Amino acid sequence: MLSASLTLAAIALGAGCGGSAAPHADADDGGGGTSPTGRDAGNTESPLPSAGDASVDAGDANARAPSAGDASVDAGDAESRAPSAGDASVDAGDDASAGADASDDVAAEASVADGGPGSVDAASCSVSGYATAARSAGFAGSSTAYFALFDSVACNAVSDCVPSCTSAGGTTASCTQGLQCVTDLCADGGLDCVMCLPPTYWLDPEGALGQPGSGTTGTPAYDVQAFDNGYNDPLEVTNFPIVLPTGASVRGIAFSIDRSADDVNATDVSVTILKAGVPVGTDHASAAAWPQSYTVATYGGPTDTWGTTWTASDVAAADFGVSITPQYLMSAGNDRVYIDSVAVTVYYGGIAGCP
């Protein structure tokens, strides 16, 4: 399938209405559907884990500490990530260690076996399948409507920006939390116009559906995200073709997420399981940086129930799934992250041959 992607744009710390230096976002590429470096469009590797896959401790990955200051932001160009002269200095080689090990059930890489959608593996007592529905939790509009919000609405306060944001498809909560009123370039090229800067959202979420490389439009699901703008958008991926054998009970759940990033400055904010469409249980977020080439990360495992209980009908429901929220760690520059495919494996027991 096509990858879902998230543009991560760093916004200056403390930038606000009338600030002395503000981020500027260009939307001239209409959402930037370019593939990340190193992606083979013909890759059909399945993210479904094999029965013997073990969790990998990804806690040794380095996290970047944001530097203070303002930064220029190009939200429409996934290839431009360096701050302009006079903006906040970013030393890509200056790493600050995250200092915390990730959960053992988060895999930086996972070996895979192609089980196919809704496939039953009797040997491992599991059923696997790919997601068939995905959405941004905060935005229901089109990428065109989203990018039209940049440099288009003047403001004196954040409250001036909310109506245009919600009209474009943003939720009231996300617009209120993530909007900024900043000093920016004027539409005529002049300086110091005070404009609305929209929140950052997952766009084209359907790019995260199906098997890897199975999409037809070439556009991944991606998120345009800003540093410290008050809102990080979850991508909710649901509706897996999971039907357990009669009488079987759930003993573990694992999600395999084929993901990548343009840079090393993206990590998880949260990775939570959805029961009846609502996040529940234990957050499985990792401190590991998202990789710059597509790599399957597995969250959960054969005996991991994510801190809650499950029935066969729970995992068969259309609103069963996973919510994935990344973040950008720098205060200058911009970046994108991508999700190409999401699969689930539900491990079961309680029937003959599967204790």
N, C-alpha and C positions, 0 to 999 in steps of 0.2 A: 504494500500500500504506500501511498504517499506519506511523507513525514509531516507531522504537525510541527510548527516552529514557533518560537517565541523570540521577538526582538527585545533585547535587554538594553535600554538606553539609560546611561547614568545621568542623573540630574543633580545639580549643585546642592550641597547641604545648605539649608537655611534659605533657599530661594523662595521668595514669596511675592505677593503683590507689591510692585514698585521696587523690587530688589535691584541692586546695582548691576548685577550681571546675571543673565537668565539663560536657561537652555533654549535652544532653537531647534525646531523639528521640521525637516523637509519631508513632504509626503509625495514627492514626484514619481515614485515608483509604484504607487498605489498598493503597497503592502509587501513589496519585495519578496516574490515567490522564488528566489534563487535557492538552489540546493546548497547545503553546507559543504565546505571543502572536504574532499575525500569520499563523498557519497557516490556509490555506484548505483545508477538508476535501475540497473537490471538486477540488483541484489534481491534474492528471494529467500534469504535465510530466515527460517522461522524462529521467533523468540520463545517458542514453547520449550520449557525446561524438560530435560530428560529425567527419568525416575531417580537417577543417582546424583543429580545436581546438589551441590552443597553451597551453603551461604558463604559469601566472601566478605571479610572485614574490610570495608573501604575507608576506614577512618584515618589512613595515613595520607590522604589527599590534602594538598595545601589549599587553604582558603585565603582570599585576598582581603586585606583590611582597607576600607575606603579612606582616601585622603580628604581633608577638608578643602572647601573652596567651591567655585562655580565651574561649570563645564558646558561646552557646546554640545548639543545633541542632534544627531541626524537620525530620526526614527524611521525614515524611509529607505535608508541605505545600509544594508546589512554588512557591506564590505568596509565602511568607514567607521573606525572605532577609536581613532586617536583624537584627543582634545586639541583644539586649536591653540595657537600661541596666546599666552595670557590667561588661558583657562587653567583649571586645576592640574597640577603635574601628576602624571601617572607613570610610575615605573613598573612596567610589566614584569620585570625580573625581581621585584622586591616583594617577596611573599611573607605573609604572616601565617603561621601554622594555625589550623583550626583548633588544635590542642585537645581534640576529643575523638575517641574512636566511634565509628558508626556502629549501629546495631548489627549483630551477627547475621541477621536475616536479610540484610541489604547486600546485594551482589554488585560489584563493579563490573563483572563480566559473568556470563552464564553460558555453559555449553547448551546446545539446543538440539532438539530432534523434531522433525516436522510431523506433528500428529494430525494436522488438519483441523478445520473448524468443528467443534462439537465432538471430537474423537474420544473414544473410551480406550484406555490402556489398562487392560485387566491385570497385567503383570505388576504394575505399580499401583493398582487400585485408584485410578485417577481419571478425570474427565477434563479435557482442555478445549479451549475455543478462543476466537478473536472477538474483540469488541465490534459492535455494529451501530453504536450511537455515541456521539461525543458532543459536548457543548462547553462554551465558556460560562462559568458561574456568574459572571458580572456583566456580560455583553451579549445581546441577541441580534445586533445589527450586522450589516455587511462591512467588509473591510473598506469599501469605498466610502461608506458613511462615516466610518471611524477616522480615516485619514483626512476627511474633509474638515474635521474639528480643529486641526492644527492651523494656527495663525489666522483664524477666521472670526473669532469672537473677542471683542475688547472687554475689559473688565476693570472694576475697581475693588472687587472682593471675590472670593471663591464662589459665593452664592450667586453671582452674576453668570457663572459658567454652568451651573447645574441644569437649567432648562435645555440648552443645546445638547448636553451630554445624554440626558435621558431621552430626548427626541431621536437621537441617533441610535439608541438601543441599549444604553447603559442602565443598570439598575440604580435606583435612588441612592442606595447604600454605597455602591462602588463609586458613583460620581461624587458623592459628598466626601468620601474618604480620600479619593485619589486625585481629584482635580487640584490644579495650582493656578494662581493668577500671577504671572511673571512678566518682567520686563524683557521684551524680545525685539527682534527686527520687525520693522513695519512692512506691510505688503508692498509698498512702493520703494523699498530698499532703505528707508530712513531708519533712524535708531530710536530706541527707548519707547516703543509702543508697549502698552501693558495688555497682554493677551492671555486667553485661557489656554492652559496646557492640559489635555485630557488624561485620564487614568490610562494604565497599560493593561491590555487584555490579550487573551488567546484569540487569534483570528484563524479562519478557515479550519475549524476543528475537525471537519470530516477527513482531513489529511492524516489523522491518526487511526483511521479505521482499516480493517482488513489485514491481510498478510503483508509482510514487507515487500515493497516494490509493486504492489498490485493496483495502485491508483492509476488514473488516466490523465489527470490534468497537470501533473508535475508540481503542484503547489502543496507544500507541507502545512500541517497545523503549526502555527507559530504565535508567540506572545510578544507584544510590544510592551516592554516593562521598564519602569523608571526606578532609579535608586531612591529609596527613602521618600517615596511619594505618598505613603500612607496606605497603599493598597497593593496586594499581590493577588493576581487572578488565578483561581483554580481551574484546571481543565478536568471536567468530569466525564469519564469514559465508562460506558455502561452497555447493557443488553448483550450479554454473552450467551451463546447457545449451549447452556449447561443443563443436562438432565441426568441425575444420578440413577443408578440401578434401584429397583424397587427394594425398599427396606434399608437402604444404605444411609449412614449418618456421616456428616461432615467432620473430618479430623484435621484438616489443614487447608490453607488457601495461599497460593502464590501468584503474584502478578509479574509478568515479564514485559518490560518496557524498552523498546528499541529507540534510543534517544541519542542526540548529539548537540554540540554547541559550537559556535564560531570561535569561541575563546575559552579560557580556563577560569572565567570569573562567574560562573553560574553554579549554584548548589540548590538542594531542596530547601524549601521552607516547611512543607509538610507533604506527606504521602499517607492518605487515610482511606480506609475502606468504606464503601457506601452500602448501607442496608436500608432498603426502601427509600433510596435516594438521599439518605442523611448520613453524614460522616459519623462513625462510631468507633469505639475501641481504641487501640494503641496506634499512635502516630509512628510511622516507619521511616521518617525523613532521615537522610544521610548527610553528613558533612562533606562527603566526597565531591570534588568538582565534576560537572558533567563532561564527558569526553568530547574531543574534537572530531572524532569519526564515530559512525554509528556503532554502538555497543549496547548489548542487552543487559539491563540491570534488573535483577529479580528481587522482589520485596515479598517476604513471607516464606513459607515452606510447608513440607508435608505434615508437620505437627503444629503449625502456627495458625491459631484461630483469631488472631488480631485482637485478643482481649475481650472477646464476646462469644456468644453462642449462635449456632446456625442450624437451620433446617434445610431440607432439600428444596423446599419452595422458596426459601430466602435467596438461594444462589441461582435459582431458575428464573427469578423475577427480572423484568426488563429494567428495573431501577437498581439492580445490584451492580456494583462496579468499584472504581477507584478514582480518587480525587488527587491530582498531581499539581503541586504549586511550587515553581522554582523562584529564585531571586537572583538579582545581579549585585555583585559585591563591591563594585568600584564607584567612585564619585565623579568620574569623567570618562568619556568615551561611550560606545554603545556596542551591543552584541545581540545575537539571536540564539535561541535554543529551539530544538526541533524534536518532535515525536513522530516516528514513522509507523509504529504499530504497538498495540497493547493486547496481550493475551493473558488469560487466566488459566490456572490449573487447580482444580478442586480435588483434593485427596479424600477418599472415603473409606469407611470401615463398617463393621457391624453386620456383614453378610458373609456367606461361605467363601473362603479363600482370601478374605480381606478382614483381618481382625480389628 
